[in-house]
Amino acid sequence: MDTRNEIKSYIVREGMTMTELVEKLAEQYGWSASVPNLSGKLRRGSLRYHEAVELADALGYEIIWKRRGI
């Protein structure tokens, strides 16, 4: 699964729409409240790491680094 579809699946899993998510990101982190802006970042693969962390947090997740094979 590519990153775009993976993130979209988390949005759906949490029962949110893209509009609700960007509104939450705008409120909590000062993101642009524009669905096309987030959608474009996902489509182009230009989401920055700190944006991914904030996006995960807005969805109620955290990004965990885990060594492979352990």
Predicted model as a PDB file, atoms N, CA, C, CB and O in Angstrom, pLDDT in the B-factor column:
MODEL        1                                                                  
ATOM      1  N   MET A   1       0.847  -1.177   0.000  1.00 63.00           N  
ATOM      2  CA  MET A   1       0.000   0.000   0.000  1.00 63.00           C  
ATOM      3  C   MET A   1       0.893   1.241   0.000  1.00 63.00           C  
ATOM      4  CB  MET A   1      -0.964  -0.003   1.225  1.00 63.00           C  
ATOM      5  O   MET A   1       1.866   1.311   0.750  1.00 63.00           O  
ATOM      6  N   ASP A   2       0.558   2.216  -0.842  1.00 88.00           N  
ATOM      7  CA  ASP A   2       1.355   3.437  -0.843  1.00 88.00           C  
ATOM      8  C   ASP A   2       0.943   4.351   0.312  1.00 88.00           C  
ATOM      9  CB  ASP A   2       1.208   4.173  -2.186  1.00 88.00           C  
ATOM     10  O   ASP A   2      -0.111   4.163   0.919  1.00 88.00           O  
ATOM     11  N   THR A   3       1.772   5.322   0.600  1.00 87.00           N  
ATOM     12  CA  THR A   3       1.567   6.209   1.743  1.00 87.00           C  
ATOM     13  C   THR A   3       0.226   6.932   1.657  1.00 87.00           C  
ATOM     14  CB  THR A   3       2.700   7.225   1.831  1.00 87.00           C  
ATOM     15  O   THR A   3      -0.485   7.056   2.654  1.00 87.00           O  
ATOM     16  N   ARG A   4      -0.111   7.402   0.474  1.00 89.00           N  
ATOM     17  CA  ARG A   4      -1.371   8.137   0.288  1.00 89.00           C  
ATOM     18  C   ARG A   4      -2.568   7.283   0.698  1.00 89.00           C  
ATOM     19  CB  ARG A   4      -1.524   8.585  -1.179  1.00 89.00           C  
ATOM     20  O   ARG A   4      -3.415   7.730   1.471  1.00 89.00           O  
ATOM     21  N   ASN A   5      -2.637   6.075   0.192  1.00 92.00           N  
ATOM     22  CA  ASN A   5      -3.752   5.190   0.517  1.00 92.00           C  
ATOM     23  C   ASN A   5      -3.724   4.754   1.974  1.00 92.00           C  
ATOM     24  CB  ASN A   5      -3.732   3.970  -0.384  1.00 92.00           C  
ATOM     25  O   ASN A   5      -4.773   4.587   2.596  1.00 92.00           O  
ATOM     26  N   GLU A   6      -2.540   4.572   2.511  1.00 92.00           N  
ATOM     27  CA  GLU A   6      -2.427   4.190   3.921  1.00 92.00           C  
ATOM     28  C   GLU A   6      -2.991   5.292   4.818  1.00 92.00           C  
ATOM     29  CB  GLU A   6      -0.953   3.901   4.290  1.00 92.00           C  
ATOM     30  O   GLU A   6      -3.769   5.017   5.732  1.00 92.00           O  
ATOM     31  N   ILE A   7      -2.599   6.526   4.555  1.00 93.00           N  
ATOM     32  CA  ILE A   7      -3.095   7.647   5.360  1.00 93.00           C  
ATOM     33  C   ILE A   7      -4.600   7.796   5.187  1.00 93.00           C  
ATOM     34  CB  ILE A   7      -2.381   8.958   4.970  1.00 93.00           C  
ATOM     35  O   ILE A   7      -5.316   8.018   6.164  1.00 93.00           O  
ATOM     36  N   LYS A   8      -5.084   7.678   3.964  1.00 92.00           N  
ATOM     37  CA  LYS A   8      -6.526   7.773   3.739  1.00 92.00           C  
ATOM     38  C   LYS A   8      -7.276   6.671   4.475  1.00 92.00           C  
ATOM     39  CB  LYS A   8      -6.836   7.706   2.246  1.00 92.00           C  
ATOM     40  O   LYS A   8      -8.386   6.897   4.955  1.00 92.00           O  
ATOM     41  N   SER A   9      -6.686   5.486   4.569  1.00 95.00           N  
ATOM     42  CA  SER A   9      -7.353   4.404   5.292  1.00 95.00           C  
ATOM     43  C   SER A   9      -7.445   4.708   6.787  1.00 95.00           C  
ATOM     44  CB  SER A   9      -6.612   3.084   5.071  1.00 95.00           C  
ATOM     45  O   SER A   9      -8.425   4.342   7.435  1.00 95.00           O  
ATOM     46  N   TYR A  10      -6.426   5.376   7.338  1.00 95.00           N  
ATOM     47  CA  TYR A  10      -6.491   5.777   8.744  1.00 95.00           C  
ATOM     48  C   TYR A  10      -7.571   6.833   8.959  1.00 95.00           C  
ATOM     49  CB  TYR A  10      -5.129   6.311   9.214  1.00 95.00           C  
ATOM     50  O   TYR A  10      -8.254   6.822   9.983  1.00 95.00           O  
ATOM     51  N   ILE A  11      -7.728   7.735   8.011  1.00 95.00           N  
ATOM     52  CA  ILE A  11      -8.760   8.774   8.111  1.00 95.00           C  
ATOM     53  C   ILE A  11     -10.140   8.110   8.151  1.00 95.00           C  
ATOM     54  CB  ILE A  11      -8.663   9.780   6.911  1.00 95.00           C  
ATOM     55  O   ILE A  11     -10.974   8.441   8.994  1.00 95.00           O  
ATOM     56  N   VAL A  12     -10.365   7.182   7.243  1.00 95.00           N  
ATOM     57  CA  VAL A  12     -11.642   6.461   7.179  1.00 95.00           C  
ATOM     58  C   VAL A  12     -11.842   5.624   8.443  1.00 95.00           C  
ATOM     59  CB  VAL A  12     -11.697   5.555   5.921  1.00 95.00           C  
ATOM     60  O   VAL A  12     -12.937   5.599   9.006  1.00 95.00           O  
ATOM     61  N   ARG A  13     -10.799   4.948   8.882  1.00 96.00           N  
ATOM     62  CA  ARG A  13     -10.862   4.104  10.079  1.00 96.00           C  
ATOM     63  C   ARG A  13     -11.309   4.899  11.304  1.00 96.00           C  
ATOM     64  CB  ARG A  13      -9.498   3.461  10.345  1.00 96.00           C  
ATOM     65  O   ARG A  13     -12.009   4.378  12.172  1.00 96.00           O  
ATOM     66  N   GLU A  14     -10.899   6.158  11.362  1.00 95.00           N  
ATOM     67  CA  GLU A  14     -11.262   7.006  12.497  1.00 95.00           C  
ATOM     68  C   GLU A  14     -12.605   7.704  12.295  1.00 95.00           C  
ATOM     69  CB  GLU A  14     -10.181   8.042  12.736  1.00 95.00           C  
ATOM     70  O   GLU A  14     -13.029   8.504  13.129  1.00 95.00           O  
ATOM     71  N   GLY A  15     -13.273   7.396  11.177  1.00 96.00           N  
ATOM     72  CA  GLY A  15     -14.597   7.954  10.920  1.00 96.00           C  
ATOM     73  C   GLY A  15     -14.579   9.440  10.613  1.00 96.00           C  
ATOM     74  O   GLY A  15     -15.556  10.147  10.860  1.00 96.00           O  
ATOM     75  N   MET A  16     -13.464   9.909  10.073  1.00 96.00           N  
ATOM     76  CA  MET A  16     -13.327  11.326   9.743  1.00 96.00           C  
ATOM     77  C   MET A  16     -13.370  11.511   8.231  1.00 96.00           C  
ATOM     78  CB  MET A  16     -12.013  11.903  10.322  1.00 96.00           C  
ATOM     79  O   MET A  16     -13.142  10.580   7.459  1.00 96.00           O  
ATOM     80  N   THR A  17     -13.668  12.733   7.842  1.00 95.00           N  
ATOM     81  CA  THR A  17     -13.542  13.115   6.437  1.00 95.00           C  
ATOM     82  C   THR A  17     -12.268  13.935   6.307  1.00 95.00           C  
ATOM     83  CB  THR A  17     -14.803  13.923   5.932  1.00 95.00           C  
ATOM     84  O   THR A  17     -11.702  14.381   7.304  1.00 95.00           O  
ATOM     85  N   MET A  18     -11.822  14.129   5.073  1.00 94.00           N  
ATOM     86  CA  MET A  18     -10.648  14.980   4.830  1.00 94.00           C  
ATOM     87  C   MET A  18     -10.922  16.388   5.336  1.00 94.00           C  
ATOM     88  CB  MET A  18     -10.283  15.009   3.320  1.00 94.00           C  
ATOM     89  O   MET A  18     -10.033  17.031   5.894  1.00 94.00           O  
ATOM     90  N   THR A  19     -12.134  16.869   5.147  1.00 95.00           N  
ATOM     91  CA  THR A  19     -12.498  18.215   5.595  1.00 95.00           C  
ATOM     92  C   THR A  19     -12.363  18.325   7.109  1.00 95.00           C  
ATOM     93  CB  THR A  19     -13.936  18.563   5.159  1.00 95.00           C  
ATOM     94  O   THR A  19     -11.791  19.292   7.613  1.00 95.00           O  
ATOM     95  N   GLU A  20     -12.884  17.346   7.831  1.00 96.00           N  
ATOM     96  CA  GLU A  20     -12.778  17.366   9.296  1.00 96.00           C  
ATOM     97  C   GLU A  20     -11.322  17.313   9.738  1.00 96.00           C  
ATOM     98  CB  GLU A  20     -13.555  16.190   9.910  1.00 96.00           C  
ATOM     99  O   GLU A  20     -10.925  17.990  10.686  1.00 96.00           O  
ATOM    100  N   LEU A  21     -10.532  16.502   9.044  1.00 96.00           N  
ATOM    101  CA  LEU A  21      -9.122  16.376   9.403  1.00 96.00           C  
ATOM    102  C   LEU A  21      -8.368  17.680   9.172  1.00 96.00           C  
ATOM    103  CB  LEU A  21      -8.472  15.252   8.605  1.00 96.00           C  
ATOM    104  O   LEU A  21      -7.614  18.113  10.044  1.00 96.00           O  
ATOM    105  N   VAL A  22      -8.555  18.316   8.019  1.00 96.00           N  
ATOM    106  CA  VAL A  22      -7.816  19.560   7.764  1.00 96.00           C  
ATOM    107  C   VAL A  22      -8.267  20.670   8.711  1.00 96.00           C  
ATOM    108  CB  VAL A  22      -8.003  20.008   6.301  1.00 96.00           C  
ATOM    109  O   VAL A  22      -7.462  21.520   9.092  1.00 96.00           O  
ATOM    110  N   GLU A  23      -9.537  20.670   9.092  1.00 96.00           N  
ATOM    111  CA  GLU A  23     -10.001  21.654  10.071  1.00 96.00           C  
ATOM    112  C   GLU A  23      -9.323  21.438  11.423  1.00 96.00           C  
ATOM    113  CB  GLU A  23     -11.531  21.577  10.226  1.00 96.00           C  
ATOM    114  O   GLU A  23      -8.935  22.397  12.091  1.00 96.00           O  
ATOM    115  N   LYS A  24      -9.184  20.183  11.817  1.00 96.00           N  
ATOM    116  CA  LYS A  24      -8.516  19.855  13.078  1.00 96.00           C  
ATOM    117  C   LYS A  24      -7.031  20.222  13.016  1.00 96.00           C  
ATOM    118  CB  LYS A  24      -8.682  18.355  13.400  1.00 96.00           C  
ATOM    119  O   LYS A  24      -6.486  20.767  13.975  1.00 96.00           O  
ATOM    120  N   LEU A  25      -6.381  19.925  11.894  1.00 97.00           N  
ATOM    121  CA  LEU A  25      -4.974  20.265  11.719  1.00 97.00           C  
ATOM    122  C   LEU A  25      -4.769  21.780  11.720  1.00 97.00           C  
ATOM    123  CB  LEU A  25      -4.441  19.660  10.418  1.00 97.00           C  
ATOM    124  O   LEU A  25      -3.786  22.281  12.266  1.00 97.00           O  
ATOM    125  N   ALA A  26      -5.703  22.501  11.104  1.00 96.00           N  
ATOM    126  CA  ALA A  26      -5.618  23.967  11.082  1.00 96.00           C  
ATOM    127  C   ALA A  26      -5.752  24.527  12.492  1.00 96.00           C  
ATOM    128  CB  ALA A  26      -6.710  24.565  10.165  1.00 96.00           C  
ATOM    129  O   ALA A  26      -5.023  25.443  12.874  1.00 96.00           O  
ATOM    130  N   GLU A  27      -6.677  23.979  13.256  1.00 96.00           N  
ATOM    131  CA  GLU A  27      -6.917  24.445  14.621  1.00 96.00           C  
ATOM    132  C   GLU A  27      -5.749  24.115  15.551  1.00 96.00           C  
ATOM    133  CB  GLU A  27      -8.199  23.829  15.164  1.00 96.00           C  
ATOM    134  O   GLU A  27      -5.309  24.964  16.326  1.00 96.00           O  
ATOM    135  N   GLN A  28      -5.249  22.878  15.471  1.00 96.00           N  
ATOM    136  CA  GLN A  28      -4.208  22.428  16.400  1.00 96.00           C  
ATOM    137  C   GLN A  28      -2.804  22.863  15.993  1.00 96.00           C  
ATOM    138  CB  GLN A  28      -4.247  20.931  16.516  1.00 96.00           C  
ATOM    139  O   GLN A  28      -1.973  23.159  16.852  1.00 96.00           O  
ATOM    140  N   TYR A  29      -2.536  22.904  14.696  1.00 96.00           N  
ATOM    141  CA  TYR A  29      -1.153  23.104  14.245  1.00 96.00           C  
ATOM    142  C   TYR A  29      -0.968  24.255  13.263  1.00 96.00           C  
ATOM    143  CB  TYR A  29      -0.656  21.853  13.613  1.00 96.00           C  
ATOM    144  O   TYR A  29       0.149  24.498  12.806  1.00 96.00           O  
ATOM    145  N   GLY A  30      -2.039  24.965  12.930  1.00 95.00           N  
ATOM    146  CA  GLY A  30      -1.912  26.094  12.022  1.00 95.00           C  
ATOM    147  C   GLY A  30      -1.779  25.718  10.551  1.00 95.00           C  
ATOM    148  O   GLY A  30      -1.339  26.533   9.740  1.00 95.00           O  
ATOM    149  N   TRP A  31      -2.160  24.486  10.202  1.00 95.00           N  
ATOM    150  CA  TRP A  31      -2.135  24.077   8.801  1.00 95.00           C  
ATOM    151  C   TRP A  31      -3.163  24.881   8.012  1.00 95.00           C  
ATOM    152  CB  TRP A  31      -2.410  22.560   8.665  1.00 95.00           C  
ATOM    153  O   TRP A  31      -4.072  25.479   8.588  1.00 95.00           O  
ATOM    154  N   SER A  32      -3.011  24.890   6.711  1.00 92.00           N  
ATOM    155  CA  SER A  32      -4.025  25.450   5.827  1.00 92.00           C  
ATOM    156  C   SER A  32      -5.263  24.562   5.925  1.00 92.00           C  
ATOM    157  CB  SER A  32      -3.506  25.553   4.343  1.00 92.00           C  
ATOM    158  O   SER A  32      -5.159  23.336   5.897  1.00 92.00           O  
ATOM    159  N   ALA A  33      -6.420  25.181   6.039  1.00 91.00           N  
ATOM    160  CA  ALA A  33      -7.670  24.415   6.131  1.00 91.00           C  
ATOM    161  C   ALA A  33      -8.180  24.081   4.736  1.00 91.00           C  
ATOM    162  CB  ALA A  33      -8.746  25.204   6.922  1.00 91.00           C  
ATOM    163  O   ALA A  33      -9.367  24.240   4.449  1.00 91.00           O  
ATOM    164  N   SER A  34      -7.299  23.626   3.884  1.00 94.00           N  
ATOM    165  CA  SER A  34      -7.620  23.345   2.490  1.00 94.00           C  
ATOM    166  C   SER A  34      -7.462  21.851   2.200  1.00 94.00           C  
ATOM    167  CB  SER A  34      -6.722  24.175   1.549  1.00 94.00           C  
ATOM    168  O   SER A  34      -6.365  21.300   2.291  1.00 94.00           O  
ATOM    169  N   VAL A  35      -8.567  21.216   1.853  1.00 95.00           N  
ATOM    170  CA  VAL A  35      -8.515  19.796   1.482  1.00 95.00           C  
ATOM    171  C   VAL A  35      -7.613  19.586   0.268  1.00 95.00           C  
ATOM    172  CB  VAL A  35      -9.932  19.263   1.187  1.00 95.00           C  
ATOM    173  O   VAL A  35      -6.805  18.657   0.274  1.00 95.00           O  
ATOM    174  N   PRO A  36      -7.723  20.428  -0.788  1.00 96.00           N  
ATOM    175  CA  PRO A  36      -6.836  20.224  -1.940  1.00 96.00           C  
ATOM    176  C   PRO A  36      -5.345  20.313  -1.578  1.00 96.00           C  
ATOM    177  CB  PRO A  36      -7.154  21.247  -3.014  1.00 96.00           C  
ATOM    178  O   PRO A  36      -4.520  19.637  -2.193  1.00 96.00           O  
ATOM    179  N   ASN A  37      -4.999  21.136  -0.591  1.00 95.00           N  
ATOM    180  CA  ASN A  37      -3.603  21.250  -0.167  1.00 95.00           C  
ATOM    181  C   ASN A  37      -3.110  19.918   0.414  1.00 95.00           C  
ATOM    182  CB  ASN A  37      -3.445  22.386   0.877  1.00 95.00           C  
ATOM    183  O   ASN A  37      -2.054  19.425   0.017  1.00 95.00           O  
ATOM    184  N   LEU A  38      -3.863  19.339   1.345  1.00 95.00           N  
ATOM    185  CA  LEU A  38      -3.472  18.052   1.931  1.00 95.00           C  
ATOM    186  C   LEU A  38      -3.515  16.944   0.886  1.00 95.00           C  
ATOM    187  CB  LEU A  38      -4.389  17.696   3.115  1.00 95.00           C  
ATOM    188  O   LEU A  38      -2.607  16.117   0.809  1.00 95.00           O  
ATOM    189  N   SER A  39      -4.561  16.934   0.095  1.00 94.00           N  
ATOM    190  CA  SER A  39      -4.691  15.913  -0.946  1.00 94.00           C  
ATOM    191  C   SER A  39      -3.519  15.970  -1.924  1.00 94.00           C  
ATOM    192  CB  SER A  39      -6.015  16.087  -1.701  1.00 94.00           C  
ATOM    193  O   SER A  39      -3.009  14.932  -2.346  1.00 94.00           O  
ATOM    194  N   GLY A  40      -3.093  17.181  -2.283  1.00 95.00           N  
ATOM    195  CA  GLY A  40      -1.952  17.340  -3.189  1.00 95.00           C  
ATOM    196  C   GLY A  40      -0.665  16.833  -2.569  1.00 95.00           C  
ATOM    197  O   GLY A  40       0.137  16.189  -3.245  1.00 95.00           O  
ATOM    198  N   LYS A  41      -0.458  17.115  -1.290  1.00 94.00           N  
ATOM    199  CA  LYS A  41       0.749  16.625  -0.597  1.00 94.00           C  
ATOM    200  C   LYS A  41       0.772  15.093  -0.605  1.00 94.00           C  
ATOM    201  CB  LYS A  41       0.801  17.161   0.871  1.00 94.00           C  
ATOM    202  O   LYS A  41       1.818  14.484  -0.828  1.00 94.00           O  
ATOM    203  N   LEU A  42      -0.377  14.483  -0.362  1.00 93.00           N  
ATOM    204  CA  LEU A  42      -0.445  13.021  -0.357  1.00 93.00           C  
ATOM    205  C   LEU A  42      -0.222  12.465  -1.758  1.00 93.00           C  
ATOM    206  CB  LEU A  42      -1.799  12.547   0.190  1.00 93.00           C  
ATOM    207  O   LEU A  42       0.478  11.467  -1.929  1.00 93.00           O  
ATOM    208  N   ARG A  43      -0.813  13.105  -2.753  1.00 93.00           N  
ATOM    209  CA  ARG A  43      -0.680  12.641  -4.141  1.00 93.00           C  
ATOM    210  C   ARG A  43       0.755  12.763  -4.639  1.00 93.00           C  
ATOM    211  CB  ARG A  43      -1.615  13.433  -5.059  1.00 93.00           C  
ATOM    212  O   ARG A  43       1.269  11.865  -5.305  1.00 93.00           O  
ATOM    213  N   ARG A  44       1.401  13.888  -4.308  1.00 93.00           N  
ATOM    214  CA  ARG A  44       2.776  14.130  -4.764  1.00 93.00           C  
ATOM    215  C   ARG A  44       3.818  13.422  -3.895  1.00 93.00           C  
ATOM    216  CB  ARG A  44       3.060  15.623  -4.778  1.00 93.00           C  
ATOM    217  O   ARG A  44       4.976  13.301  -4.294  1.00 93.00           O  
ATOM    218  N   GLY A  45       3.417  12.958  -2.719  1.00 91.00           N  
ATOM    219  CA  GLY A  45       4.373  12.354  -1.800  1.00 91.00           C  
ATOM    220  C   GLY A  45       5.285  13.396  -1.170  1.00 91.00           C  
ATOM    221  O   GLY A  45       6.445  13.110  -0.873  1.00 91.00           O  
ATOM    222  N   SER A  46       4.762  14.611  -0.964  1.00 94.00           N  
ATOM    223  CA  SER A  46       5.595  15.693  -0.442  1.00 94.00           C  
ATOM    224  C   SER A  46       5.284  16.044   1.013  1.00 94.00           C  
ATOM    225  CB  SER A  46       5.426  16.919  -1.299  1.00 94.00           C  
ATOM    226  O   SER A  46       5.648  17.121   1.484  1.00 94.00           O  
ATOM    227  N   LEU A  47       4.616  15.141   1.720  1.00 93.00           N  
ATOM    228  CA  LEU A  47       4.323  15.353   3.137  1.00 93.00           C  
ATOM    229  C   LEU A  47       5.623  15.254   3.922  1.00 93.00           C  
ATOM    230  CB  LEU A  47       3.277  14.319   3.660  1.00 93.00           C  
ATOM    231  O   LEU A  47       6.338  14.258   3.814  1.00 93.00           O  
ATOM    232  N   ARG A  48       5.929  16.259   4.698  1.00 95.00           N  
ATOM    233  CA  ARG A  48       7.160  16.261   5.491  1.00 95.00           C  
ATOM    234  C   ARG A  48       6.966  15.430   6.757  1.00 95.00           C  
ATOM    235  CB  ARG A  48       7.578  17.709   5.852  1.00 95.00           C  
ATOM    236  O   ARG A  48       5.842  15.186   7.194  1.00 95.00           O  
ATOM    237  N   TYR A  49       8.076  15.008   7.327  1.00 95.00           N  
ATOM    238  CA  TYR A  49       8.005  14.132   8.496  1.00 95.00           C  
ATOM    239  C   TYR A  49       7.226  14.787   9.635  1.00 95.00           C  
ATOM    240  CB  TYR A  49       9.415  13.764   8.969  1.00 95.00           C  
ATOM    241  O   TYR A  49       6.353  14.154  10.229  1.00 95.00           O  
ATOM    242  N   HIS A  50       7.533  16.049   9.946  1.00 96.00           N  
ATOM    243  CA  HIS A  50       6.823  16.696  11.060  1.00 96.00           C  
ATOM    244  C   HIS A  50       5.327  16.842  10.748  1.00 96.00           C  
ATOM    245  CB  HIS A  50       7.440  18.084  11.359  1.00 96.00           C  
ATOM    246  O   HIS A  50       4.502  16.840  11.661  1.00 96.00           O  
ATOM    247  N   GLU A  51       4.984  16.966   9.487  1.00 96.00           N  
ATOM    248  CA  GLU A  51       3.577  17.016   9.106  1.00 96.00           C  
ATOM    249  C   GLU A  51       2.921  15.644   9.303  1.00 96.00           C  
ATOM    250  CB  GLU A  51       3.430  17.479   7.638  1.00 96.00           C  
ATOM    251  O   GLU A  51       1.768  15.555   9.725  1.00 96.00           O  
ATOM    252  N   ALA A  52       3.655  14.595   8.998  1.00 95.00           N  
ATOM    253  CA  ALA A  52       3.131  13.239   9.209  1.00 95.00           C  
ATOM    254  C   ALA A  52       2.894  12.984  10.692  1.00 95.00           C  
ATOM    255  CB  ALA A  52       4.102  12.182   8.635  1.00 95.00           C  
ATOM    256  O   ALA A  52       1.901  12.359  11.067  1.00 95.00           O  
ATOM    257  N   VAL A  53       3.806  13.467  11.539  1.00 97.00           N  
ATOM    258  CA  VAL A  53       3.658  13.304  12.991  1.00 97.00           C  
ATOM    259  C   VAL A  53       2.410  14.060  13.467  1.00 97.00           C  
ATOM    260  CB  VAL A  53       4.933  13.817  13.742  1.00 97.00           C  
ATOM    261  O   VAL A  53       1.630  13.531  14.258  1.00 97.00           O  
ATOM    262  N   GLU A  54       2.223  15.283  12.990  1.00 97.00           N  
ATOM    263  CA  GLU A  54       1.059  16.078  13.381  1.00 97.00           C  
ATOM    264  C   GLU A  54      -0.231  15.451  12.863  1.00 97.00           C  
ATOM    265  CB  GLU A  54       1.192  17.515  12.860  1.00 97.00           C  
ATOM    266  O   GLU A  54      -1.240  15.423  13.568  1.00 97.00           O  
ATOM    267  N   LEU A  55      -0.197  14.950  11.636  1.00 97.00           N  
ATOM    268  CA  LEU A  55      -1.358  14.297  11.052  1.00 97.00           C  
ATOM    269  C   LEU A  55      -1.736  13.057  11.862  1.00 97.00           C  
ATOM    270  CB  LEU A  55      -1.083  13.921   9.588  1.00 97.00           C  
ATOM    271  O   LEU A  55      -2.909  12.839  12.166  1.00 97.00           O  
ATOM    272  N   ALA A  56      -0.737  12.251  12.206  1.00 97.00           N  
ATOM    273  CA  ALA A  56      -0.991  11.064  13.022  1.00 97.00           C  
ATOM    274  C   ALA A  56      -1.601  11.462  14.363  1.00 97.00           C  
ATOM    275  CB  ALA A  56       0.311  10.266  13.241  1.00 97.00           C  
ATOM    276  O   ALA A  56      -2.551  10.830  14.824  1.00 97.00           O  
ATOM    277  N   ASP A  57      -1.064  12.500  14.987  1.00 97.00           N  
ATOM    278  CA  ASP A  57      -1.578  12.960  16.274  1.00 97.00           C  
ATOM    279  C   ASP A  57      -3.028  13.412  16.153  1.00 97.00           C  
ATOM    280  CB  ASP A  57      -0.715  14.099  16.819  1.00 97.00           C  
ATOM    281  O   ASP A  57      -3.848  13.099  17.015  1.00 97.00           O  
ATOM    282  N   ALA A  58      -3.349  14.143  15.096  1.00 96.00           N  
ATOM    283  CA  ALA A  58      -4.723  14.614  14.895  1.00 96.00           C  
ATOM    284  C   ALA A  58      -5.698  13.449  14.723  1.00 96.00           C  
ATOM    285  CB  ALA A  58      -4.793  15.534  13.672  1.00 96.00           C  
ATOM    286  O   ALA A  58      -6.883  13.567  15.035  1.00 96.00           O  
ATOM    287  N   LEU A  59      -5.186  12.328  14.226  1.00 96.00           N  
ATOM    288  CA  LEU A  59      -6.017  11.132  14.062  1.00 96.00           C  
ATOM    289  C   LEU A  59      -6.019  10.249  15.310  1.00 96.00           C  
ATOM    290  CB  LEU A  59      -5.533  10.326  12.869  1.00 96.00           C  
ATOM    291  O   LEU A  59      -6.727   9.243  15.361  1.00 96.00           O  
ATOM    292  N   GLY A  60      -5.222  10.631  16.319  1.00 96.00           N  
ATOM    293  CA  GLY A  60      -5.166   9.845  17.557  1.00 96.00           C  
ATOM    294  C   GLY A  60      -4.116   8.756  17.541  1.00 96.00           C  
ATOM    295  O   GLY A  60      -4.207   7.792  18.300  1.00 96.00           O  
ATOM    296  N   TYR A  61      -3.117   8.900  16.682  1.00 96.00           N  
ATOM    297  CA  TYR A  61      -2.042   7.909  16.571  1.00 96.00           C  
ATOM    298  C   TYR A  61      -0.705   8.562  16.883  1.00 96.00           C  
ATOM    299  CB  TYR A  61      -2.016   7.273  15.158  1.00 96.00           C  
ATOM    300  O   TYR A  61      -0.594   9.787  16.929  1.00 96.00           O  
ATOM    301  N   GLU A  62       0.292   7.743  17.093  1.00 95.00           N  
ATOM    302  CA  GLU A  62       1.657   8.227  17.192  1.00 95.00           C  
ATOM    303  C   GLU A  62       2.521   7.346  16.303  1.00 95.00           C  
ATOM    304  CB  GLU A  62       2.166   8.222  18.673  1.00 95.00           C  
ATOM    305  O   GLU A  62       2.220   6.172  16.091  1.00 95.00           O  
ATOM    306  N   ILE A  63       3.580   7.918  15.794  1.00 95.00           N  
ATOM    307  CA  ILE A  63       4.495   7.170  14.937  1.00 95.00           C  
ATOM    308  C   ILE A  63       5.583   6.590  15.829  1.00 95.00           C  
ATOM    309  CB  ILE A  63       5.106   8.078  13.802  1.00 95.00           C  
ATOM    310  O   ILE A  63       6.244   7.317  16.572  1.00 95.00           O  
ATOM    311  N   ILE A  64       5.763   5.277  15.750  1.00 95.00           N  
ATOM    312  CA  ILE A  64       6.731   4.574  16.578  1.00 95.00           C  
ATOM    313  C   ILE A  64       7.820   4.000  15.678  1.00 95.00           C  
ATOM    314  CB  ILE A  64       6.046   3.452  17.411  1.00 95.00           C  
ATOM    315  O   ILE A  64       7.535   3.365  14.662  1.00 95.00           O  
ATOM    316  N   TRP A  65       9.047   4.229  16.061  1.00 93.00           N  
ATOM    317  CA  TRP A  65      10.166   3.612  15.346  1.00 93.00           C  
ATOM    318  C   TRP A  65      10.500   2.312  16.047  1.00 93.00           C  
ATOM    319  CB  TRP A  65      11.415   4.561  15.290  1.00 93.00           C  
ATOM    320  O   TRP A  65      10.671   2.279  17.266  1.00 93.00           O  
ATOM    321  N   LYS A  66      10.593   1.239  15.273  1.00 93.00           N  
ATOM    322  CA  LYS A  66      10.893  -0.070  15.832  1.00 93.00           C  
ATOM    323  C   LYS A  66      11.921  -0.751  14.941  1.00 93.00           C  
ATOM    324  CB  LYS A  66       9.607  -0.937  15.966  1.00 93.00           C  
ATOM    325  O   LYS A  66      11.751  -0.834  13.725  1.00 93.00           O  
ATOM    326  N   ARG A  67      12.977  -1.230  15.558  1.00 93.00           N  
ATOM    327  CA  ARG A  67      14.019  -1.941  14.808  1.00 93.00           C  
ATOM    328  C   ARG A  67      13.418  -3.209  14.200  1.00 93.00           C  
ATOM    329  CB  ARG A  67      15.237  -2.290  15.730  1.00 93.00           C  
ATOM    330  O   ARG A  67      12.695  -3.947  14.869  1.00 93.00           O  
ATOM    331  N   ARG A  68      13.723  -3.449  12.942  1.00 90.00           N  
ATOM    332  CA  ARG A  68      13.241  -4.654  12.271  1.00 90.00           C  
ATOM    333  C   ARG A  68      13.876  -5.903  12.877  1.00 90.00           C  
ATOM    334  CB  ARG A  68      13.537  -4.586  10.765  1.00 90.00           C  
ATOM    335  O   ARG A  68      15.028  -5.879  13.311  1.00 90.00           O  
ATOM    336  N   GLY A  69      13.122  -6.973  12.899  1.00 87.00           N  
ATOM    337  CA  GLY A  69      13.650  -8.255  13.324  1.00 87.00           C  
ATOM    338  C   GLY A  69      13.794  -8.426  14.823  1.00 87.00           C  
ATOM    339  O   GLY A  69      14.364  -9.415  15.285  1.00 87.00           O  
ATOM    340  N   ILE A  70      13.285  -7.477  15.581  1.00 68.00           N  
ATOM    341  CA  ILE A  70      13.376  -7.608  17.038  1.00 68.00           C  
ATOM    342  C   ILE A  70      11.993  -7.736  17.613  1.00 68.00           C  
ATOM    343  CB  ILE A  70      14.111  -6.408  17.667  1.00 68.00           C  
ATOM    344  O   ILE A  70      11.838  -7.858  18.829  1.00 68.00           O  
TER     345      ILE A  70                                                      
ENDMDL                                                                          
END                                                                             
